[in-house]
Amino acid sequence: MFFGEFNHTIDTKGRVSVPAKFREQLGDSFILTKGLDNCLFIYPQNEWKVLEDKLKQLPLTNRDARAFVRFFFSGATECEFDNQGRIRIPNNLREYAELEKEAVMIGVATRIEIWSQKRWNDYNNDSNLSYDEIASKMAELGI
């Protein structure tokens, strides 16, 4: 399970270090793709397979389903660590997530999210984000 928040710097080649506790759980190769809220998602191979199987079950005849599948698969790339525990984030994904110099990696149970420092701060300071309201909605879902 992934959890925690870590701040990292992205170098000029688009490489970023991944925390050791995350590297251990990701294994030798993993999937990096566009995420929701303009961040990036990293999935271990086994969790990607679960998501992939669910996405393949969506009806081809449903326009929103097609768009959602395109969104995840078009940005997906298989990654491996270099000798220093870094990954290289492709240009298209850095642009999508507005990643420049500072990045935040957070563990979210089955995946890791990579946010630009600015977007992460904006998200956390959003006056429309009410954790009490969110908690209430989660209770409706049985959590």
Secondary structure, 3 states (H helix, E strand, C coil): CEEEEEEEECCCCCEEECCHHHHHHHCCEEEEEECHHHCEEEEEHHHHHHHHHHHHCCCCCCHHHHHHHHHHHHCCEEEECCCCCEEECCHHHHHHCCCCCEEEEEEEECEEEEEEHHHHHHHHCCCCCCHHHHHHHHHHCCC
